[in-house]
Amino acid sequence: MRATVKWVGEATFEGTPGSGHTVVMDGPPDMGGRDLGVRPMEMLLLGLGGCTAFDVVYILRRGRHDVTDCQVELEAERAEKPPKVFTRIHLHYKVKGNGLSEAAVERAVRLSAEKYCSASIMLGKAAELSHDFEVVSD
């Protein structure tokens, strides 16, 4: 996997991974940013959410479950002093589907957290990760 991050002025950067999709990252205004994009640490948190949501939907669909929506709400705490790493991240899954069982969602969340989501497993080496979920009926 490869990516390029290019400085485009002030505290703004454009990131382009191998897929070719460009994202804008910007620093906070108190550090010269102009609020033109997500902060880099926010991008890391979004990456975690995207990685695990992908897994959960994929696992449920492979199990022939009728999943119609999946959202992950993430709440993170960071260390007070540099490097301000994540110290705690909580993931709350809201999964919707027709006839979707709690057992199936619980299994998908667990498999993502423990086996498939590389972002979750990597960040779990530095931060305390916790998960919970709710099944929302259609």
C-alpha positions, 0 to 999 in steps of 0.5 A, spaced: 500 500 500 502 506 498 500 513 499 502 521 498 501 527 502 502 533 499 502 540 503 498 545 499 499 551 504 498 553 511 496 547 515 493 544 509 495 537 506 492 533 500 492 525 501 492 521 495 492 513 496 493 508 491 486 508 489 487 515 487 481 518 491 484 525 494 482 527 501 483 534 504 486 534 511 487 541 515 490 543 522 486 547 527 486 554 526 490 555 533 495 552 529 495 555 522 489 551 519 483 554 516 478 548 517 478 546 510 478 538 512 479 533 517 484 533 522 489 527 521 487 524 528 480 524 526 482 521 519 485 515 523 479 515 527 474 515 521 479 509 518 478 505 524 470 506 523 470 505 516 474 498 517 470 495 522 463 497 519 466 494 512 467 488 516 461 487 520 456 488 514 461 483 510 460 478 515 453 479 516 451 479 508 456 473 508 451 469 513 445 471 509 443 476 514 438 482 511 442 488 513 440 494 511 444 499 515 450 500 519 453 506 523 459 506 528 459 512 533 466 512 535 468 516 542 476 517 543 480 520 548 487 522 547 493 523 552 494 530 554 501 531 552 505 530 546 504 525 542 497 525 544 496 518 542 489 515 543 488 512 550 481 510 549 476 508 544 469 506 544 465 504 538 458 503 538 454 500 532 447 501 530 446 495 525 439 495 522 436 489 518 430 485 517 430 479 522 437 481 524 438 477 531 443 480 536 447 474 536 449 475 529 451 482 530 454 480 536 458 475 532 460 480 527 462 485 531 467 480 535 470 477 529 471 484 526 474 486 533 478 480 534 480 477 527 479 482 521 479 489 522 487 491 522 485 498 524 482 496 530 487 490 532 493 495 531 490 501 535 488 496 540 495 495 541 496 503 544 489 504 546 483 501 550 478 499 545 471 497 547 465 495 543 457 495 544 452 495 539 444 495 538 440 492 533 435 497 530 429 494 526 426 496 519 
